[in-house]
Amino acid sequence: MLVEAGVGWYTGSLALLADAGHMLSDSGALAFALIAQRFASRARDARATFGYRRAEVLAAFSNGIVLALISIWIGVEAVQRWFEPRVLVPDGLIETASAGLLINLVVALVLHRSGGQSVNVRAALAHVIADLLGSLGAVIASVCVVFWQEYRADTALSLLITLLVAHSGWRILKETSLVLLESAPRELDTSALAQTIRETEGVASFHDLHAWRISDGFDAVTVHVVLAPRHHGVEVSQRVCQRVEAIHGIRHVTVQPEAPPPDVLVQLGRSRSAT
């Protein structure tokens, strides 16, 4: 990062400066990821009854905001450079951009090994992948500047980096915002979940069904079920929990059983009297 910043400042290369700025955000992203990972592993307590696993989501959300701000800065600078091109100093451009590309490639491979297990690590990986593509763009821009004196290539590829960074930031913000807003997990079919509960033996009806994600791998469901006549609340609650886990893979299920409405009980009593 420091080398790219220094060479970018000396040569006037926006692509190198943008890549250095993105590397700075990567360093922050990796620091956020590490701190959040450690924080999330803490045991739950009386104040944090769900534990601290959502710290990972908050860290990823912060990373998404940083990516968005970086994309705005690069975009504004690139537009200005396009209308007012600058003559760049070619010394060290290709070597510096190639070194940045190699380093980002190594870091991306390391993070890819565990990137599918945590939204937090995926956010850090998104930073590095976008920076990897940015470094590739910096290499291409350097080649164009050194061999053909195409100074606008540096600006054009900087704008391409902006689009990559903005796309990564948008995806991260969208995914983490859904978690923070306690929306239902994207892969969960809530209509199918409702049907599963409705078809459970002993359930006459249900209401106040809620499904949300605490963090990656930790989904939760709560529901109030109205018991059918001659069914016990404990047994019905167990059946609902077992079916939701078996069909939808959600283990943290809270069921509040409720007695049938009074009119149902009255009708049931009359039918028994008549019998």
N, C-alpha and C positions, 0 to 999 in steps of 0.2 A: 504493500500500500504506500509506504513512504517513498520507495523508489519510483513508483508510477507517478505519485504526486510531484516529486521533484523534477523528473524528466518531463512530465506534462507541463509544468510551469515554465521550464526552460525552453521547451520546443514550441509551446503554445498549442499543444494538441488537446482539444476538448475531449476526444475519445479516451485518452489516458487519464485526464483529470476526472472524467465521469467514472471510469473504471476504478480509480483510486477512491473516489467518494463512495462508490458501491461497496468496495472492499471495507471501508470504514463501517458501513452499515452491517456488513457481514460479521465483522468483529463484534459489534454490538449484539447482533442476532445470536451468535454463538454464545456470548456471555449470558444473554437472556435465557437461552435454552438450557445452559448448564445450571444457572441459579434456580430457574423454575423447576428443573428436573429434581434437584436436591430438595427444594421446598415442597414439591408435590409428594415426595416420599415420606414426609412426616406423618406420624400417626394422627388420627382424628382425636379431638378433645371435646370438652364440654361446650366450647364456643363454636368450633368448626365441626359440626356433627357429620358432615360429608367428607371431612378431611380437607387437604389443601391441593387436591388434584387439579382444581380449576386454575391454579397459578400458571399451569402450562398454557391454558387457553388465553389468559391475560397477556402472557409474554408473546404468544403468537400474534395476538391482536395488535400489540405495540409494534411488533416487527412489520406488520402490514401497513401501519400508519407511516413508519419510517420509509418504506418502499414507495409509498404514494408521494411523500414530500420530495424524495430524491428524483422521482420521475418528473415532477413539476419543475424542479431546478434545472435538470438537464434539458428538458424540452424548451424552456424559455431561452437558455443560453444557446441552444442549437439553432433556434429560429433567428436570433440576432446574428449569429455567425454566418447563416446562410445568405443574408442580405448584405452583410459586411464581412466578406471572407478575409481571413488572416493568413499571412505567409508563415509557414511553419519551418522550424529548424529540424532537419531530418536526422541529426545525430542521435543515435541510440533508440530511435523509435521502435524499430522492428525487434530489437533484442529485449527491450523492456516489456513490450506487449506480449512477446512469446513467453517470457518468464511468468508473467501474470496468468497467462492461459494455462501453463503447466501446473502452477500452484493451485489454481481453482479446480483443475481436473482432479488432482490428488484429494483435495478436501471433499469434493462432490462424491467421489467413490467411497470415502470413509463414511460420510453421512448417509449414503444410500443404503448401507447395510441395515440400518435400524430406522430408516425414514418412514416405513409403513406402520410403525407401532405407536406413533405419537404425532398429534397435530403440531406440537411444539417443535419437534425435530423436523417435520415436513416444512414448517415455516423457515427454519434455518437453511434447510436444503434448497428451498425455493430461492432464497437469497443467493446461494452459491451458484446454482444452475443459471440464474439470470446473469450473474457476474461472469460465469464461464462463457456464456454467449456474448456478453459485452467484451470480454477479453479477445474473443475470436474476431469480433467487429473491429477492435482496436488494432489487431494484427493486419487485417485487410486494409484498414484505413492507412496504417503505416506504410504498407507496401505501395499503395496508390500515391502517397505523398513522396516517398523516397524515389520511386522509379519513374513516375509520370507527373509529379508536381500537381496532382489533383487535390487541392486543398479542401474543396467542398466535399470530397469523399469522407474526410474526417467528421465534418458536420452531419452529413447524411447518416453515417453509421452511428453517430452519437444519438441521433433521433430514433434510430432503430433500437438502440439500447433502451431509450426512454419507453418505447412501446413494450418491450419485454419486461422491464421493471414494473411498469404500470399494470400489466396483465398479472404478474405474480402477486403484486400487492392487492389487486382486486379479488383474486381468488382466496387469498388468506383472510382478508377482511370479511368476505361473504361467508366463509365457512365458520370463522370464529364468532361472527355476529349472531349467527343462528344459534350457536351454543349459549352465548351470553343472554340472548333473548328467550332462552329456554324453549325454543321451537322443537317440534318432534324431529328425531333423527331423519335425515334425508332418505336413508335406505329402508325406513320403517313405513309400511303401508298401514296407516291408521284405520282405514276402513276394514282391512283384514283383521287388525287387532280387535276392533269392536265386534266383528263377527265371531272371533274366537271366544270372547267373553260371553257374548249373547248365547252361543251354542253350548256353553258349559252346563252340565246337569245341576239343577237347583237354582239357576239364575232366572228370575222372572223378568227383570229389566235392570238397567244400570244407568248411572249418570255421573257427571263430574269425572270423566275419563281424561287423564293427563299423561302425556309421555314427553320426556325431555332427556337431554344428555348432560351429565355432570362433566365428563371429560371423555377422551377416547377410551373405548372399551367399558364405559360405565354409564349405561342407560337405566332409566327409572320409569316406572309406571305406577300411577295411583288411580283407584276407581272405587265408586260406591255401587254396590250391587244390592238390588232388592231380592230377597229370598222368595223362592217359590214355596207354597204351602208344604208342610211336612219335611222341610230340609233344615239342617242345622248350619248356623253361620260359620263355625270353625271348619266343617267339612267342605262347604262350598268355597270358602276362601282358599283352602288348600288346593282344591281342584283348579280354580282360576289361576293361581300362581304356577302350578305344574304345567298347565296347558300353554300359558304365555311363554314360559321358559322353553318348553319343548318345541313350540311352533315358531316363536319369534326370537328366541335366544336371549331374552331379557330376564335376568335373575333377581333384580331388585324390584319386586312388585309388592305394593301395599294395597290390601283390599279391605274396605269398610263395609261389612254386611249390615243390611237394614231389614227390619221386619216388613212383611207385606202391609199394604195400606189397610186401615180399619174396615173399609167396606168389603174387602176380600175376606177378612177374618169373619165378618158377620155372615157373609154368604156361605162360607165354609161351615160355620156353626149351624146355620139353618138347614143346609143339606144333610148334615149329620143327624139333626133332630128329625127331619123327615124320614130318613132311613130307619 
